[in-house]
Amino acid sequence: MDLTALNRVRDEKVYGEINSSVEIVIDGEHTEKESDLSEGKLPEGVAEAERGEKRKCGGAEAGPSGEELGGKKDESSATKKLKIASTSEGLSYEVVDEEEQIEPALEKLRKGLPLLAVDLEGEKLNRKGELAIVSVATENDTFLFDIKTLGSKVFDKGLMDLLQDPDRQKLMFDCRQDSDCLWHKYNVKLTNVLDLQLMEVIHRGDASTHQQLNLRTNKRVLDVPRVLGFQKCLEDYVKDEDLIKAKKGLESHSDGVWLTRPLRKSFLRYAAADVIGMLRLFKVLSETGNVLNLLRDVSNRYVDFYRLKEDRSYDNYEGNPFLPWRIFQSYYSTEVKCVGCKRLFPSADFTTTQKREGVQKCPVCRKVKNVKDVQKSREYNWNREFECDEYYEDPLF
């Protein structure tokens, strides 16, 4: 589906029902009335939900109350609790941490565009780590599924089907660790992923010049581009201060915080900012032309990058800020294994000396080693200077 068609479908509103007994949760605290929403403050003491009036909460318009339906509460809707955190425009979301909330949230996502933004949060997010939050967003709704609280039942009740649906495009940003976690811990295989980290590389123009051979001199072009982080992409392309502020608020935190409950509001905003920001970043990067076929192909390789590995090293050779070697090439011979990243490449990617001595590294791993060597050299020189300073400051001399 082209971008014009996607934008046309986005204009359609998705309506959901919430019952008259709505429990509002703001900053982890329960209250009987809402604070500031996008439409302004509610009057003091007015129980709007009981009157059955329509209202807007984070962009979704509520349906009729239980009293309007004949005064008899429907049991299935009466137990739905809409958790709202509205701190600034564009950062509204619903936290799904009770079993009865799962199906209504998934139903809204199914009725929306066939374009979802997906992100995971957790501790050491990979096959050995622990998943805490799965964030899923459309243009109209953002849901944070609390996996720490609900467990795998979220996937069993429909989230797995949504993530594996080949007819729905999933925007992600560096999906490699997320894919590894979902597959090895929950048996979920991501499909139809459009990875925005790779899309930015294409937008920047590094995909076409990277990893080429200079046939005239038979020397490799060792231009190994870096991949950008998500916050950097928001700053360079989206330029939304609310999103950037939400990301910067969690630049440093202690281990285990994603697994604590209740989760602080700043962490929820961080998770929501990721998927909301992905939708906006996709719009900006899509303006340069239709690259979806190329992007979808290379994104599939990103999905499998860690997922298909029997063993992982979790070192700098496996994970680093550089574009993986030959990731944009669909086919190439796999003759020699790089001793760094353990991937197979054509024999021509390595020198004869490297292969003879068994130290062959692909250009990316050679770059990683150079960075490590420079860092070690700087640390060594710094330690020597520190020792010399101590020596001359010794009162005995």
C-alpha positions, 0 to 999 in steps of 0.5 A, a space after each residue: 500500500 503506498 503512502 497516499 493510501 495509508 494517509 487516506 486510511 489514517 483519516 478514518 476514526 476508530 471508536 471504542 467503548 468505555 463503561 460508565 465505571 471508568 477508573 482513571 489512573 494518573 502517575 500510578 495513583 487512583 482518582 475519581 476524576 480526571 486531571 487536565 486532558 487535551 480538552 481542559 479540566 473537568 468541573 469540580 465534583 462532576 462525575 462525567 462518566 456517570 452522566 454518559 457524556 462523550 469525552 476525549 481521552 488521548 485521541 479516542 472518543 468514548 461511547 455511551 455509558 452504562 445508564 444510556 444502555 438501559 441502566 444495566 451494566 454490561 459485565 464485559 465492559 464494566 470491568 474495562 479500566 482505561 488507564 490514562 496518562 496525558 502529560 502533553 499533546 501527542 504523548 497519551 497512552 493506555 496501559 494494559 495491565 489487567 487481563 480484561 483489558 487485553 482484548 479491547 486494546 487489541 480490537 482497537 489495533 486491529 481496526 486501525 491502519 495496517 501500519 503499527 509501530 512496535 517497541 519492547 522495553 525490558 532488562 538486557 533485552 535479548 533471549 536471556 533478558 526479561 521483557 517488561 513492556 510491549 508498546 504498540 501504536 497506530 495514528 490514533 491509539 498507543 497501548 503499553 502492554 505490561 508483560 511483567 504483570 500479565 505474562 505470556 497470556 498477552 501473546 496467547 490472547 492475540 498479540 502474537 497473531 498481531 505481530 506475526 500478521 504478514 498483512 500488517 507493516 510493523 515499524 521498528 527501530 533496530 529490531 534485532 534484540 527485540 526479535 531475538 527476545 520475542 522468538 526465544 522467550 515467547 515463540 513470536 516471529 516478527 513479520 513484515 517489519 520496516 526497520 527505521 534504523 535501516 531506513 535512515 541509512 538509506 535516506 542518508 545515502 550510505 546503503 549504496 556506497 557501503 561495502 563495495 570493491 574497487 575493481 580497478 585497484 582490487 582494494 576494499 572501500 572500508 567506509 563503515 558507516 555508523 547507525 544512528 540511535 533513535 534519540 538522534 533520529 528524533 533530534 535530526 528529523 522529527 524535531 519534536 521537543 516533547 518526544 525528545 524530552 521524554 527520551 532524555 529523561 531516562 538517559 541514565 537509570 539503575 538496573 531493574 527499574 523496568 521490572 519494578 511495579 508500579 512503573 514510574 510515569 517517566 518510564 511510561 512516557 519513554 515507552 510511549 515516545 518510542 512508538 509515537 516517534 516511530 510513526 512521525 519519523 517514518 513520515 519524514 523519511 518517506 518523503 525522499 521516495 519509495 524505498 519500501 521494497 528494499 527496506 522490507 528485504 533488508 529488514 527481514 535480515 535484521 529480524 533474523 540477525 540475532 534470532 537465528 544464531 545458535 550461540 551469542 557472544 554479547 560482545 562488541 563484535 556482535 553488537 556495535 554502532 556500525 552498519 553490519 557488513 554486507 547487510 544490504 546485499 541479498 546474495 554473496 558466497 559464504 566461504 570464510 567465517 569472521 572470527 569477530 562477529 562469527 558471520 560467513 563472508 566471501 574469501 575475498 573479504 579477508 587478506 591472505 595473511 589473515 586467513 593463514 594466521 586465523 585472525 580474519 576479521 570483516 571490515 566492521 570487526 576490524 573497525 571495532 578492534 581499531 576503536 578498542 585499541 585506541 581506547 586501550 591506548 588512551 587508558 594506558 596513557 592516562 594511567 601513566 600520566 596519573 602515576 607520574 603525577 602521583 610520583 612528583 607529588 610524593 612528599 619524599 621527593 
